[in-house]
Structure formats: structure tokens, C-alpha cells
Amino acid sequence: MVYFPFKSFGILAGIASLATVLAAPAPVTSSNTSEIASRRPSATPHFVVYSDSWAGGLPPTVAEIEGFNVVALSFLLAQGACDQALGWTQLSTAQRASIKSQYAAAGIKLIVSAFGSTDTPTTSGADPIAMADTMASWVLQYDLDGIDVDYEDFGAINAGDGKAEAWLASFTTQLRTHLPQGQYIITHAPVAPWFSPVYPAGAYRKVHETVGDQIDWYNIQFYNQNEYTTCDNLLTASSTTWPESSVFQINSSGGVPLHKLVIGKPASTSGANNGYMSHTLLASCIQEAQAKGWNAGVMAWEFPDASSSWIQSVRSSAFPL
């Protein structure tokens, strides 16, 4: 995602003290069944909004985002939490519990988004296992419903040597050892061209082939690529620059199930360099996609531009409230 820092990050404190957090997942019992159910990924469609712009550390209220069902606090960097993710850590335990309770009552999951446009974990030589352990610790310590992997290490992907794909596979697999499937959400947020067959090492086609069964869905960034601005280009016919990277081509050519292909768009022209669609045009594309058998949902960058009025307009034809 485009990253606009509003508050400096804080180093992940007390990593050593988190060792006990990463014990084997607790067995399901009658006492924790309801807690697990509240974290479990919701059925499609997924309506995801990122919250990065500093808002005093508080996530959006339920009323401000009515129509969304997943909020991604941004960002958890390799160096530590920043912006809204950092703000979450600065709330009291009681405050966090109250917000989570309100979200759960409204059917909203709260996750954290990792990396973003400023982190290059593969290029920087970060160990994927240790990084996954640290980030899973953070999710567990702060009682979130999961993690979104917004990996944007373009240099590593463009190198074409397979190191980026292997890094992502190891990182995702290790996350799952601490955040069991069906109990916690793990999503990825690749740019759409990474599903194109032009990458020699496979990019996200290879990631999906390797660990796609461990990823609940993809919040695909259909922006900042100088295309995906018409319904045809977005849904069925990407350009020759990034062939086979529209929604239905990623499904038919890339083998990714339609229910995992969440369409990501900026909610305002200032939210991305290009790729913006008006909410009315996007709504018509969503309706067309639904008619063709797609129902994965929509991702928006970011609150407060992506508010309840925006998502309700986008959903109005295909998924009205």
C-alpha cells in the first residue's frame, strides 16, 4: 500500500517476554470455542478497509465503517509497529477489549497489516521464520483476529531468482504454525501484476501454488499500475504490459479461486498514483463481476476516505446492506 507516516514507529518491546505466547496453539475446549468463533474468517464477501492515517490510535468506530467487515490496522513493520498499529498498543487492555467487543457484535474482524511500501524484508535479509514468530507474537499479544501480508519488496520479486517467493512461502507457513487456519485470518495484499505469467520465478502465481491453501484470501491492489481503470480491464482483459492479471484471468490462467480474489481500490484520487475509480463505476464493475460468478469482496485504501458512505455505495448494486 501507499504509506504515509503519521506517527513514528515503536520498536517491538519485550520480544523475549513473548516466548511463552508462541507455545503450541491451545486445544479447542468449551471455554474457548466462542472466542475462536469470533476470530474465524467470515464467509465471502470480504469488505476490507485499511486504517493507517493517524486517528489518535483509535480504530474507526463501527458507525464510521458500516458496510465493511474487516479492518486492517497499518502497519506492523520489521522494526516494529507504527501509525494505527502502534496506536493499538498504546490503548489500555480494557480499551482494546471494548473495541474488539463492539467490532465482534457488528461482525467486524480486526487484523494488522504487515510491511507495506516501506519494508523490503527479503532484500534486507530478514529471516522469514524469525520475522513470522515476532509478528505472530504481536498478533497474539494484542488480541487481533489475524494478519495481512502487504509484501511490496519489488526488488526481490523483479530479481526473478525465486528468493522472494521462497521467503513468502516460509513466512506464511511459519505464521500458520502460530495462527491456526480457521481460528485466525491470514491474507496477502499483492499488486495485481504479480499474478501475471511474465515473472520468471512465478511471483504470486508461485506463492499461491506453494502456500495458497494457507492464505484465506488476497487483497489485490488493482492500482498504481497504470491500468485497471475500466470494468473490462479490471475484470476480464488486462493489458499486454501485465497480461492475464485481471480478476477472471487470475482465476482462469493463474488457478486462484474466485472467492479469494478481493478487488482492491483507493477510495480517493489522493490514495494512489493511478488506478482510481469513482465509487459509482466501481459499483458497476462489482455488479458485473458478481453476475459472472465472483463474490470475493472489495478492499479499500484507506479510512477515512473509505468510510461507510463509500462502501455502501460500492456495494449498493451487488451486495446491498
C-alpha positions in Angstrom: 0.0 0.0 0.0 1.0 3.6 -0.3 2.4 4.5 3.1 2.1 8.0 4.6 3.7 8.0 8.0 1.7 9.9 10.6 3.5 8.7 13.7 6.9 7.3 14.3 7.1 3.5 14.8 8.0 2.0 18.2 10.4 -1.0 18.4 8.6 -4.2 19.4 9.2 -4.2 23.1 9.7 -7.2 25.2 10.3 -9.7 22.4 12.0 -12.1 24.8 9.0 -12.0 27.1 6.8 -13.1 24.3 8.3 -16.6 24.0 5.5 -18.1 26.0 3.0 -16.5 23.7 4.3 -18.7 20.9 3.6 -22.0 22.6 1.6 -24.6 20.7 -2.0 -23.5 19.9 -4.3 -24.2 22.7 -6.7 -27.1 22.1 -10.3 -26.2 21.4 -12.5 -26.5 24.5 -15.9 -25.4 25.5 -14.4 -22.4 27.3 -12.7 -21.0 24.2 -15.0 -22.1 21.4 -16.8 -18.7 21.3 -13.5 -16.8 21.3 -12.3 -18.9 18.4 -15.5 -18.4 16.5 -15.3 -14.6 16.9 -11.9 -14.6 15.2 -12.7 -17.1 12.4 -12.7 -15.7 8.9 -16.1 -14.6 7.8 -17.7 -16.1 4.7 -17.4 -14.2 1.5 -17.8 -11.5 0.6 -15.0 -9.7 2.5 -15.1 -5.9 2.7 -11.7 -4.8 3.9 -10.6 -1.3 4.9 -7.1 -0.2 5.8 -6.6 2.3 8.7 -3.2 3.9 8.6 -3.9 7.7 8.9 -3.3 8.6 12.5 -6.5 9.0 14.4 -5.3 9.2 17.9 -4.5 5.5 17.9 -8.2 4.5 17.8 -9.6 2.3 15.0 -12.6 3.6 13.2 -15.9 3.3 15.1 -18.5 0.8 13.9 -20.7 3.6 12.6 -17.9 5.1 10.6 -17.3 1.9 8.7 -20.7 0.3 8.5 -20.6 -2.0 5.4 -17.0 -3.2 6.0 -16.4 -6.4 7.8 -12.6 -6.4 8.1 -10.3 -3.5 9.4 -6.6 -3.7 8.8 -4.5 -1.6 11.2 -1.5 -0.4 9.4 1.4 -1.1 9.7 3.5 -3.6 11.5 7.0 -3.1 10.1 10.1 -5.2 10.5 11.3 -2.6 13.0 8.1 -2.5 14.9 4.6 -1.1 14.9 3.8 2.3 13.5 0.8 4.5 12.9 -2.5 2.9 13.7 -0.9 -0.4 14.6 1.3 1.4 17.1 -1.8 3.3 18.4 -3.5 0.0 19.2 -0.6 -1.0 21.5 -0.9 2.3 23.4 -4.5 1.7 24.4 -5.3 0.1 27.7 -6.3 -3.6 27.8 -9.8 -2.5 28.7 -10.0 -0.1 25.8 -8.9 -2.8 23.3 -11.3 -5.3 24.8 -14.2 -2.8 24.5 -13.4 -2.0 20.8 -13.0 -5.7 20.0 -16.3 -6.4 21.6 -18.1 -3.7 19.6 -16.5 -5.0 16.4 -17.4 -8.6 17.1 -21.0 -7.6 17.8 -21.1 -5.9 14.4 -19.4 -8.8 12.6 -16.1 -6.9 12.0 -12.7 -8.6 12.2 -9.7 -6.6 13.3 -6.3 -7.5 11.9 -2.9 -5.9 11.4 -1.2 -5.3 8.1 2.5 -6.1 7.8 5.3 -4.4 5.9 3.6 -2.0 3.3 5.6 0.0 0.8 8.5 1.0 3.1 9.6 -2.5 4.1 11.8 -4.8 1.9 12.2 -7.8 4.1 13.8 -10.2 1.5 16.1 -7.6 0.1 17.1 -6.6 3.7 18.0 -10.1 4.6 15.3 -10.6 7.2 14.8 -14.2 8.3 11.3 -15.3 7.4 10.9 -17.7 10.3 12.1 -15.3 13.0 10.0 -12.5 11.4 6.9 -14.7 11.4 7.5 -15.6 15.0 7.8 -12.0 16.0 4.7 -10.8 14.1 2.6 -13.8 15.3 3.6 -12.9 18.8 2.4 -9.3 18.3 -1.0 -10.6 16.9 -1.5 -12.8 19.9 -0.3 -10.3 22.5 -2.7 -7.6 21.2 -5.6 -10.0 20.7 -6.2 -9.4 17.0 -8.0 -11.7 14.5 -5.1 -12.2 12.2 -2.6 -10.5 9.9 -2.4 -9.2 6.3 0.9 -9.6 4.5 1.3 -6.5 2.4 4.6 -7.5 0.9 6.0 -4.9 -1.5 9.6 -5.9 -2.0 9.6 -5.2 -5.7 13.4 -5.6 -6.0 13.2 -9.1 -4.7 10.3 -10.1 -7.0 11.9 -8.4 -10.0 15.2 -10.3 -9.4 13.5 -13.4 -10.7 15.7 -15.7 -8.7 12.9 -17.3 -6.6 14.1 -15.8 -3.3 11.1 -13.6 -2.8 8.7 -16.5 -3.5 10.6 -18.8 -1.1 10.7 -16.1 1.6 6.9 -15.5 1.4 6.2 -19.3 1.5 8.4 -19.8 4.6 7.0 -16.7 6.3 3.4 -17.7 5.6 3.9 -21.3 6.7 5.5 -20.2 9.9 2.7 -17.7 10.6 0.3 -20.6 10.3 2.1 -22.6 13.0 1.1 -19.9 15.5 -2.1 -18.7 13.9 -4.1 -21.8 13.0 -6.3 -21.8 10.0 -10.0 -21.5 10.9 -9.0 -19.6 14.1 -7.0 -16.7 12.7 -7.1 -14.8 9.4 -4.0 -14.6 7.1 -4.4 -12.6 4.0 -1.9 -11.3 1.4 -2.1 -8.0 -0.5 -0.1 -8.3 -3.7 -0.2 -5.9 -6.6 -2.2 -7.4 -9.5 0.7 -7.7 -12.0 2.4 -10.2 -9.7 -0.2 -12.7 -10.9 0.9 -12.2 -14.5 2.9 -15.0 -16.1 5.7 -12.6 -17.0 7.8 -13.2 -13.9 10.4 -15.9 -14.4 10.2 -17.2 -10.8 6.4 -17.0 -10.7 5.8 -14.1 -8.3 2.4 -14.6 -6.7 1.5 -17.5 -9.0 4.3 -19.4 -7.4 3.3 -18.2 -3.9 -0.3 -19.3 -4.5 0.9 -22.7 -5.8 3.1 -23.2 -2.8 1.1 -21.8 0.2 -2.2 -20.6 -1.3 -4.1 -23.2 0.8 -2.8 -21.4 3.9 -4.0 -17.9 2.7 -7.6 -17.0 3.4 -7.8 -14.5 0.6 -5.9 -11.9 -1.4 -6.5 -8.2 -1.1 -5.3 -7.4 -4.6 -4.0 -3.9 -5.3 -5.6 -3.1 -8.7 -3.9 0.4 -8.7 -0.6 2.1 -9.2 0.0 0.1 -12.3 -1.3 2.5 -15.0 -4.3 0.3 -15.7 -7.4 -1.5 -14.2 -9.5 1.7 -14.7 -12.3 0.2 -16.8 -14.5 -2.8 -15.9 -13.2 -4.8 -18.9 -9.5 -4.1 -17.9 -10.2 -4.8 -14.3 -12.3 -7.9 -14.7 -11.6 -9.8 -17.9 -8.8 -8.2 -20.1 -5.7 -6.8 -18.7 -3.2 -5.1 -21.0 -0.3 -6.6 -22.8 2.0 -5.0 -20.3 0.6 -7.1 -17.5 -1.1 -10.0 -19.3 -3.6 -12.3 -17.6 -3.8 -10.1 -14.4 -7.4 -9.1 -14.4 -9.7 -10.8 -11.9 -11.1 -13.5 -14.1 -7.8 -14.1 -15.8 -6.1 -14.6 -12.5 -8.7 -17.3 -11.9 -8.7 -19.0 -15.3 -5.0 -18.7 -16.1 -3.4 -18.4 -12.6 -5.6 -21.0 -10.9 -6.6 -18.8 -8.0 -10.2 -19.4 -6.8 -12.6 -16.5 -7.5 -13.6 -16.4 -3.8 -10.1 -15.5 -2.9 -9.8 -12.5 -5.3 -10.8 -9.4 -3.4 -10.7 -6.3 -5.6 -8.6 -3.5 -4.0 -9.0 0.1 -5.0 -8.1 3.5 -3.5 -11.1 5.4 -2.1 -9.9 8.8 -3.4 -7.6 10.1 -6.1 -5.0 11.1 -3.4 -4.9 7.5 -2.2 -2.8 6.2 -5.1 -0.8 7.5 -8.1 -3.3 6.0 -10.5 -5.9 3.3 -10.8 -8.7 5.2 -9.0 -12.3 4.5 -10.0 -15.3 6.5 -8.9 -17.5 4.6 -6.4 -20.3 4.5 -9.0 -18.0 3.0 -11.7 -16.6 0.5 -9.2 -20.1 -0.4 -8.1 -21.0 -1.2 -11.7 -17.9 -3.4 -12.1 -18.7 -5.2 -8.9 -22.2 -5.9 -10.1 -20.8 -7.2 -13.4 -18.3 -9.5 -11.6 -21.0 -10.9 -9.4 -23.1 -11.7 -12.4 -20.2 -13.7 -13.7 -19.9 -15.8 -10.5 -17.4 -13.7 -8.4 -18.3 -12.8 -4.8 -14.9 -12.3 -3.0 -15.5 -8.7 -2.0 -13.8 -5.3 -2.0 -10.7 -3.9 -0.3 -10.3 -0.1 0.1 -7.2 2.1 0.8 -8.0 3.8 3.2 -10.1 5.2 6.0 -11.4 7.9 6.4 -11.8 8.3 2.6 -13.1 4.8 2.6 -16.0 5.3 5.0 -19.4 3.8 5.5 -20.9 6.0 2.7 -18.2 4.9 0.2 -18.5 1.2 0.8 -22.3 1.3 0.9 -22.3 3.0 -2.5 -19.8 0.4 -3.9 -21.9 -2.4 -2.5 -25.3 -0.9 -3.5 -26.0 -3.0 -6.6 -24.3 -6.3 -5.9 -24.2 -6.6 -2.1 -26.7 -4.0 -0.6 -26.9 -3.8 3.1 
